[in-house]
Amino acid sequence: MASAAPAANGTRSEPQPLSGMRLIVAAFALALANFVVVLDMTIANVSVPHIAGGLAVSPTQGTWVITSYAVADAISVPLTGWLASRFGTVRWFLISITGFGIFSFLCGISRTLDALILFRVLQGLSGGPLMPLTQILLLRIFPREKAGMGLAIWAMTTTTAPILGPILGGTISDNWSWPWIFFINLPVVAICAFGVGSLLGGFETPRRKAGIDVVGLVLLVVSVGAFQIMLDTGREHDWFGSAWIVALAIIAAIGFVAFLIWELTDANPVVDLRVFRFRGFSFGTAALSLGFGAFFAQVVLTPLWLQQVAGYTATETGFVVAWLGCFAVILSPVAAALVGKIDIRISISAGIIWMAVMAVVRASWNADVDYWTLAIPHILQGMGMPFFFVGLTALAISSVPEDKQTSAAGLMNFLRTLSGAIGTAIATTAWDDAGRTSRSELVSTLNDPGRAVDRLQGAGLSMEQARAALDRMVEVQAMTLGVLHIYIATGIIFVIAAAAVWFAPRPARVSMGAAH
């Protein structure tokens, strides 16, 4: 059979796309793998208070569980091409999904913050390659004329997983215990590994001993790692009043400059920065990074505010945030179908502007807001997400030659994931700062606080209880004002991202990505 045997000239023939039930099962296994990796970026969001309490650390330190995974995930993405070439695409997928399962288990049995962060980093390093690998394999198993369906499936899992994460995390944390947010990965990993291993063996790629850019990789890890640690710990060390933070900033800056110089001059760079010479890719990726950073900041901050300030449980919080996935699932195929039929910049910018409008709507919330006032902006925001994610992916990838599309996809995924981690760190720090500023302003404008304390005492509270109650009321209002300021900021960032799209030229031919 020509489909299985090497061709007469010694080259390996391409496998035929799958069909029927085999295609459905294989696509499900790949989509599920991508889903669980992206899910783990947000499943811990609503569980941060539970994790922090269980490990006896502050909620701020608890957010490191989120950012450590996201950064490790981002760093490993550019290595996907080399790893797939060295070990084979399907083989490395199986290695990655197995490692992801092992480190998920170790996260669940961790009993110190240091151990949990270590295993989250290793979990992220294992999971990072799975996102581009699932994208590549989905495009390979679908017939070329149905490539849009493969990308729609991938985009749907990428957009819905961060939304379903909070509802799962909240339900599990409230009803079981936080380690189960990691243990639930194990049966999913088993299903994915079995499905891919049994159905996609024929899609294995030849292995070759390719060199790796060790210097570039080290510079990438050092610069990104130092920058993220600076963002995560800066608030606790008084920012640039601390020698530690200054040192991290210097290391990050020098490492980044050295990384740029090295990657632009190395023959086989770990990250092919030369694809930025294509204007469509540059501005498409910039819009994706800005938009995803703003989006992910909302996804992290909203659960924290709802639990710490508005008095929602983790489960209730999950049921608010999960509404984001409703229209995201329904409209993902529509967004994919529009690719190539209209000027893709129109649908992209419309989707991003719609997300900006929903950010402004969120800024009208208050500490006593009811459930549906919270839920409606989440429901409506999902309408813009597929056009944002699917459209920008197609725009950026279509702007580079086909032989560069695999490198471009890896770089784009790296920057998108890294932007989410950076957006989270900046947003949580800015929220705390904005809350402190608002508190100072509120305290200075309080009208006769002594009388308020007297009234509370008259209601049966002790002096200490009355003061604590007044302090809590001020804190709630201050932190609410702080989060509303962040929502306005994310709205502005969305508008900038929408404008950036129009600096990209309209691609002559829109592609869903390299399938081979």
N, C-alpha and C positions, 0 to 999 in steps of 0.2 A: 504493500500500500504506500502510495507516494506521500500520504499525510504523515506516516510514522517513520519511514525509512529515510536515510540521508539521500540526497540527490546524487546523480551520477557524477557531478563535478566536485563532490566532496563537501558541498555546503549543506547545512541543515535546513530542510524545508519548514515552512511555517505551519503550525497546527491549525486545523479547521476550527472556526468558532463553534461553541456549543449550541445546542438547540433543545427545545422541549423541557422535560423535567430536569435533565442534567444542568441546563442553563439556569433554571429557576433555583435549584438547590445550591449551585456554585455561587450565583449572585447573592443569595441569602447569606451564605457563609462569609463571603468577602465583605458584604455590607455590615454584617453583625460585628466583624472584627474591627472595621473602621469605627463603628458605633461605640464599641466598648472602650476603645482608646480615647476617643473624644469625650465620651461620657465621664471618664475619670478626671477630666480637667475641671468639671463642675460638681461632681457628686459630693465632693467634700465641702462645697461652699456653705450649704446650710448646716453642715455638721461641725463647722469650726468651733462654735461655743462648746459642743459636746466633747470634741477632741481636746480643746484647751482645758476644760474642766477635768477630763480623765487623766491628762498628762501633767496637770498642775502648772500650766503656763498661761500667759495672757492671750486674749483673742487675737491681738496683733501678731504675736509670735505664731499663733495657730494658722494665720494666712500663709506662712512659709510652706505649709503642706501643699498649698495650691501653686504658688509661684515656683517652688523647687521642681515640681513635676513638669510644669509648662516650659521652664528654661531647658531642662534636660531633654524633653521631647523635641524642642526646637533645635537644639545643638545636634541631635542625632539625625535629623532629617537630611541635611546635605550629604551625609555619608551613605545614603541609601543606594545611590548609583554604584559606588565602589563596592559596597557589600553585596549587592545583587550580581555584579559582574564577577566578583571573587568567588562567591558561594552558590550562585544561581538564584533567580528570582523567587521561585517557589520554595526552595530549600531555606532561603533566608527568611521568608515569611514564616515558615514553620518554627525556625529558631527564635524569631522575634516574639511570636505569639506564645511560645512556651516560656520564654524568659519573662514575659509580661505576667503570665499566670503565677510563676514562682515568686516574683517580687510582690505581687498583689497579696499572696499569702503571708509573706514576711512583713508587709505593712500592717496586716491585720493582727499579727501577734506582737507587734512592737509595743513596748511599755515606757519608752522615753522619747522625747521629741527628737533628739539626735538620731536615734535609730530609725524613727519614722521618716525623717527627712532623707536619710541615707537610702532607705529602700524606695522612697518615692522618686529619688533621682535615678536609681537603677531601673525602676519601673518605667520612668519616662524615656530613658535611653533605649529600653527594649521596645517601647510602644511607638516611638517616633517614626521609624521606618515603615510601620504598618500603614500609615496614612497614604504616602505616595505609592506603596506597593499595592494596596487595594485599588487605588485609582488606575494604576497601570494594568493590573490583572482584569479588572472589570472591563476595561476597554478592549482587552485582548480576547475575552471570551464572548463578547457580543459581536455579531456581524457588523462590518464597518458602517452599513447604512443605518444601524440602530445604536451607533456610538453615543448619541444624545441620551438614550435611555440609560446607558451605563453611567454616564456622568451625572444624570439626574438622580440616580440611586445613591451615588457617592455623595453628591451635594446634600441630598435629603438627610442622610445619616449624619453628615458633618454639621448641619444646621439644627437638627432636632435633638441630638445627643446632649449638647450643653443645656438644653431646656428641660429635658426629662431628668437630667442629673439631680437637680434640686429636689424634685418630688420624690425620687427614690431615696436620696440621701436623708431627707427629712423624715420620711416614713420609717426608714430603717433605724435612724438615730433615736427617734422618739419611742419606738415600739420594741426594738431589740437593743443593740449597742453599736457604737460607731465602727468597731472592727469589721462588722458585716458589710459595710460599704465597699470593702476590698474583697471579702470572701465571696461575694456574689459573682465576681469576675470568673471564678474557677470553672463553673459549668459552661459558661459562655465560651471561654477559651477552649475547652474540650470539644465543643460543637464545631467551632471554627477550624481548629486543627484537623479534626476528622474529615470535615467537608472538603477543605482545600487539599489535604493530603491524598484523599481517595479520588478526587475528580480532576485535579489540575496538574497531575504528573506530566501529562503530555505538553504542558505549556512551560516546562522548565527551560531556562536559557543556558547556553553553553557557559562553562566556567573558564576564566582566564586569569592568569596571575598579573593583576594590574597593580602598579605602584600607588602608594597613598601619600598625600601631601601631609606629612607628619608635622612639619613646622606650621603650616597653615591651620591645621586642626588644633594644635596647642595654643596658638595665638587666638583662635576663635573661642576656645573654652575659657582661657584666661580673661580676655576682654569682656565677654558676655557675662561670665561668672562674677567678675569683680563689679561690674555695673549693677547686676541684679542684687548682689549682697549689699551694695551701697544703698540701693533704693529700699530694700527690706529692713535694714538696720539703722538707716540715717536718723529716723525720728527718735530712736532710743539713745543715740549718741550725740544729740544736738547738732546734727548735720555737720557743716564745715567748721564748727567749733571744735570738732574732734579730729585728732591726728589720724585716727583709724579711718574715718570716712574720707579725709583728704588723700590718704595713701591709696585707698580703693579707687578714688576718682582718677588719680594720676595713673595707676596701673591700667584702668579701663581705657583711658584716653590714649596712652602710649601703645597699649596692646592693639587698640582698634586701628590706629594709624599704621602700625607695623603690619597688621593683618591686611589692610587695603593694599599697601605697597607690595607685599609678598604675593598676594593672590593675583594681582594684575600683571605680575612679571613671571610667575611660575608656569611651567609648561603644562602641568596637570594639577590645577588648583582644586582644593577640596570644595570650594564654592566658586563657580564660574561667574565672576562679577562682570565679565565682558558682555553678558546679555543685557546689561543696563544701557548699552549703546543704542538699543532699540527703544525709541521714545514711547511707543505704546506699552511695552513691558514696564518701563520705568514708572510712568504715571499710573498705569493700572495697578501695579504692585504697591505704589505709594498710597493710592486710594484704598486698596484692600487693607493695608497695614493700619492706616489711620482709622478706618471704619471699624475694623475688628477690635482695635485697642479700645475704642469708645464703647462698642457693644459689650465686650467682655468686662469692662469696668462696671457697666450697669448690671450685668449678670452676677457679679460678685458683690457689689455694694447693696443692691436691693435686699437680698436675703439677710445680710448683716443688719441693715437698718430695721427691717421688719421684726427681727428677733430681739435685738438689743434695745430698741427704742419703742417700736409700736406695739410690742407685747405679743407678737405672733409666735406660735410654736414652730418647730422645724417642719412638721407635717403641713401645717396651715400655710407656711411660707412656700413650700414646694408646690402646693396646689394653686398658688398665685402665679408663680414664675412659669409653671409648666404650660400655661396658656400660650406662651410664645410659639409653641410647636404646632398649634392648630392649623393656621393658614400656611405656615412654612412647609408642612407636609403636602397640603392640597395644591399649593401653587408652584412647587419645585418642578414638576413636569411641564407646567405652562412656561416657566422661565426658560427651561431648556429648549422647548419647542420654538420660542421666539428667536433663539440664537440663529443668526444668518438670515432672518426674514425681515428684520427692521434694523435701523441704525442702533447697534447694541448700546451705544452711549446714552441713548434716550431712556431705555428701560433701566439701565444701571443708575443713572442720576435720579430718576424718578423714585426708585426703590430707596436710595440713600436719603433723599429729601424727606420721604415719608417717615423714615426712622428718626430723622431730626425733629419732625413735627411731634412724634410720639414722645421724644425726650422732653420737649417743651410742655406737653400735657402732663408728664410726670412731675414737672416742677410746680404744678398747682396742688400737689398733695399736702396733707398736714398730718400731725401725729394721731388724729382721731378719724382718719379716713376709713371708709367702709370697704368691704371685700370687692364689690364690683367696680368701684372707682379705681382700685388697684389693678383689677383683672383686665378691664377694657383696654388700657394702653398696651398691655402685653398681647392681648388677642390681635389688636390691630397692627402692632409692630411686626408680627409674623408675616403680614402681607408684603412687606418690603424686603424681608430677608432673602428669599430665593433669588430675586432679581439682582440683589447686591452680590451674593456669593457666586451664583452660577455665571452671571454676566461678567463679573470682573475676572473670574478664572478663564473664561473663553476669550475675553479681550486681551489679557496679558499673554496667554499662551499663543494666540493667533498672531501676535506681533513679532514673533521670533521664527527663524527658519525651522523646519521640521526636525533637523538633526540636532537642534539646540533645545527642543521643547522639554525633554526629560530633565536637563539641567535647570531650565527655567522653572519647571514645576516644583522641583526640590527647593530651589531658592525662594520661590514664592511661599511655599508652605512653611519654610523656616521663618521668614519674616512675619508671616501672619501669626504663627504661634508665639514667637518672641514678643510681638506687639501686644498680644493678650496678657502675657506675664508682666510686661512693663506697664501697661495700662492699669492692671490690678494694683501694682505696687504704688504707682503715682496716685491713683484714685483713693486708696485707703489712707495714704499720708495726707492728701489734700483734704479729705473728709475730716480727719482729726484736727487739722489746722483750722479749717473753716468752722468746725464746731467750737473750738476754743475761742476763736475770734467772736463768734456769735454769742457765746456765753458771756464774755466780757461786756459786750454791748447791751445784752439783756439785763445783766446785773446792775449796770449803771443807770438803767431806765426803770427799774422796779419802783412801783408806786407804793410807798409805806409797807415794806416787808415785815416790819414789826407787828403791824396790825394783822397781817395775814397769818403770822405765827400765832398771835393771840386767838384768832378765830379757829385755827386748827386745834389749839389746846382746848378751846371751849367745846370742840366736838369730841373730846375725850383722849386726845393724843398728849403724850408727855412733851416737854420742851425739846428733847433730842429727836423724838419722832416727828414733831412738827417741822423742825428745821430740816430734817432729812427729806420730808415730803416736799417742802418748798424747793429744796436743792434738786430733787428729782424732777420736778416740774420744769425748772429752768434748764436742766440738762436735756430733757426730752425735746424741748423747743429748740435749743441750740443745735443739737445733733440733727434734728429735722431740717433746720435752715441750712446746715452744712451739706447735707445730702442733696437738697434742692439746688444748691449752687453747682454741685458736680453734674447734676442732670443738665443744667443749662450749658455747662462747659462741653459735655458730650454732644449736645445738639449743635454747637458751633463747630466741633470737629467733624461731625457728619457733613455739614454744609461745605467745609473745606474739602473733604473727600469727594463730594459730588462735583465740585468745581474742578478738581484735579483730573477727573475723567475726561473733560473736554480739551485737555492739553494733549491727550493721546489721539493720534490720527485714526480715522475709521479704517479698520482692517479691510483689505481688498477681499479676503476670503477668511471667514470665521471658522476656526477649528476647535474641536472638542479636546484636543490634546493628542500627543503621539500614542498610538495604540500598540506600537511595536518597538 
